[in-house]
Amino acid sequence: MKASATNPLPYLASLAAAALLPATAEPSLTIYNQGFAVVRDSVPLDLQAGITEAHFSGMTAQAETDSVILRDPAGKVKFQILEQAYRNDPVSSGLMLQLNEGKTIGFEIREPNKPNRSVQGKIIRSGYGAGGQTSQPIIEVDGNLRFSLPGEPLFPALGDDTILNPTLTWTINSAEAAGFDAEIAYVTGGLSWQADYNIVAAEKGDMIDIVGWVTFKNQSGAAFKQAKVKLMAGDVNKLQEEPRMLQRKAMAMATDAMMEEAVTEKTFDEFHLYTVARSVTLRDQETKQVEFIRGGGVKAPKIFVYDGATMNYGARNFYRGEGDYGVPTNKKVWVLREFKNSKENNLGMPLPKGRLRFYSQDDDGSLQFTGENQIDHTPKDETVRVYVGNSFDLVGERRRTVYKVDNANNQLDETFEIKLRNRKKEPVEIRVVEHLTRFDNWEVKEKSADFRKLDSHTIEFPVTLKPDEEKIVTYRVHYSW
C-alpha cells in the first residue's frame, strides 16, 4: 500500500484538526452525524530522487479526492505532487466482460448430473455500463446471438493496470530519495453515526434507567480494521455539490464506578467530540453498535398536556380573522417525559442527537414498548422534554362558546370552554395549552383558573384532577388590531 502528500486544504484543516496528527499504524476516523467522515491513515512511501509514481489502494468508493492531504507528519521530507489520479472501477465480472467486448472467451457450462463443459463465445455487448448500470449482454455462440451468458465466463489473465480496490495514484517529484511513513487524510461519504437511547421506566414513578448506543454505519466501499474512532456532534456546515453524491456524553454512566469508559467527550471548537476508547473494526456495508451510556436513577416525571386546538399557527393574518380559525379540536392528551441533563440528575454531559425508545415494566416485570421520539443535540444542564404518546385514560374536550367581532373598532372577543376528565385510579395534573395567535395584541379578560404565560402567544392552565373527576376551564380573550 503506497501513497503521497498534498497541500493542506483550508476546508479539511478547519473541518477536523484532529485529522492532522502524527501517522499511526492504525487508521483513524472522525465521523460526523451528517453522513460523512475524515479518514486518516499511514502510507509507506519510497521516493526516488526525481519522479516517483506511488499508489494507495485503501481509498473508499465515496472519497472526495479534492480533499486529499498527503504529507510527511515529521515535516522533514519535501516533495511535490505533480499529478493525482483516482480510479474507482475495481475488477468485477461485469467490468471484465466490458474490457473483453469484441473478443472471444470461454464459458463454462454447469448442468446437474452432467460433467462440466465449455463453449467459446464472442462478447458483442457486455451489459456492463458506467456507474455499474447493466443491460442484457449479447454473446455470439456458433454464429447465433443470445441475450444472456451461456455459462460462467472464463477470463484471460488480469492486466497490470487492473485494480482490486478504489485506488489513488500520484506522480511525485522529490529533490532527494527518502523512505518514510506518510500520512493521508481525506473526506469521504458513506460513513455515519447516530445515538440511540433505550429508556426503561417502572410502571409507576418518575425514575428511569438509560442505556445508550452509538450506531456506526459503513457504506463507504472500504473496510477499516482496528480503527481509532472519534465522533463529531454538532451541525457542521457541509456543501452538497453536484454531481457529487454522498449517502446519506458520550459518557459511560456505569453502575460500577470501576467500569471502563467506552466513550469520552470533550468540547472541540463549537462542537463536541466523542472518542471511542476501544479500536473498532468496521467492515464495508456493516452496522455496529457500541454502548456509551448505562445509568439509572434519572428523574424524569411524566407530563400530561392537552393542546386541544388544531390550527395552522403560521397562517397569514387574513386567515386568522376567519370565524372558524382555531375552532377545530382533538380529544387527545399528550404524554411527555421531561428530565434535566445535569450532574444532580445523574447525567450532566452533552447528549448527541438521536432516537429515544421508551419501555415500561408491567406488574410482572415484563418490558413493554411505550413510544419513541427524537432529541436534538442537548447541552449539559438543559432540560429534555419528549413526546411519548397519548394517554388512554385522560380525555380533553374543547369548544368555543362565544365569538364576537367588531370590525369597525378593530376588536374581537371569543370564549372557550375546555373539559378535562381523569379515568385513572390516581390524581394527575394536566397542563392545558392555549394558543392566542389571531392577532398580536391580546388580553385575557375572564378566566376560571390561573394560567402561566409561556411566550408571547401561548398560555398554560395547570389543572389537577382526582380519580374519575371532571373539571371545566373557561377563559375569554380580547383581541385588538
Order of alpha helices (4+ residues) and beta strands (2+ residues): alpha-beta-beta-beta-beta-beta-alpha-beta-beta-beta-beta-beta-beta-beta-beta-beta-beta-beta-beta-beta-beta-beta-alpha-beta-beta-beta-beta-beta-beta-beta-beta-beta-beta
